Amino acid sequence: MKTIIAHVEDKPGVLNRIASLFRRRGYNIASLTVGRTAEPGVSRLTIVVDADDDTARRIEANLYKLVNVLLVEDMSHAPAIARELALVKVRATADTRARVLQVCEVFGARVVDLTPELVTIELTGSHDKIDDLVDVLRVEGIVDMVRTGVVAMTRGLPTALVTREERDSWPESSTTATPISA
């Protein structure tokens, strides 16, 4: 998986043009999140795509061809922090509630809603950590679940402010956005 960040002008239709580019080229987006940046008028897209290095370079080049794209960063080889958010609604009767709450404690999840039959849990963490929680809770009976896409940023200076020499010195073992455990 490759994590690509695109800084774009915050204008109507930009996301549609980017999604159309991926559709036309046959690239499958595994995760897409969009949000404001600290700079007014600029949005940031975090795109996770199943691609090799060559395909990631082509995606980056194609994104730069779009008028409203300001900056594109392939974070796949950069030391990075990546997070996802999940809300999971689980069956929790009087008999199983203690076990569900114990699982929440072990994973560092928070209970955000509680009814006599259900517990709604919030967890922020790496993709794998959320997958692990879901696997454990599946036994209790997941009623509903929603997950955000990945949000990621480089550690230290933003990639755009790092020289090519510094970037080239990053270890190859950092082949994906490396999440820091929550």
C-alpha positions, 0 to 999 in steps of 0.5 A, a space after each residue: 500500500 502507498 500513502 499519497 498526500 495531495 494539497 489542493 485548492 479548496 474549490 468545488 469539483 476538485 475531489 471529483 476530478 481526482 476521483 475521476 483520474 483514479 477511475 480512468 487510470 484503473 487505480 483502486 483507492 483503499 482509503 480516501 480522507 479529505 480535510 482542511 489544512 492550517 492554510 486557508 483555501 487549501 485542503 489535504 487529501 490522504 489517499 491510500 492505494 494498492 500500488 508499486 513504486 512505479 505506479 505510485 510515481 505515475 499517480 503522483 505525476 498524473 495528480 500534478 497535471 490537475 489544475 487545482 493540485 498544489 503539492 503531492 507527496 508520496 509518504 510511503 518511504 517517509 517516517 510517518 504517523 498514520 491513524 484511523 478512527 472507528 465507531 463500533 456498536 456491539 451487543 452487550 447484555 448484562 452477561 457480556 457487558 463486563 467482557 466488552 468493557 474489558 476488551 475496550 480497556 485492553 485496546 484503549 478504546 472508549 465507550 461513547 454510548 451505552 444502552 441496556 443492549 448495546 455498547 458503542 465504542 470509539 477507537 483511534 489507532 493503526 489500521 491493524 489495531 482497529 482490525 484486531 479490535 473488530 476481530 475480538 468484538 465479532 464474537 459478541 456480535 457487531 451490530 454496526 460499524 463505521 471507519 474513517 479513512 487513514 489520515 497521515 503526516 510525516 514525522 518531523 518537518 513536513 516532507 515538502 520542507 525536507 531536502 531530496 538528500 534527506 529524503 534519500 537517506 530515509 531507510 527503505 524499511 519504511 516502505 509504508 506509512 509507519 504508524 506509532 502505536 497508540 
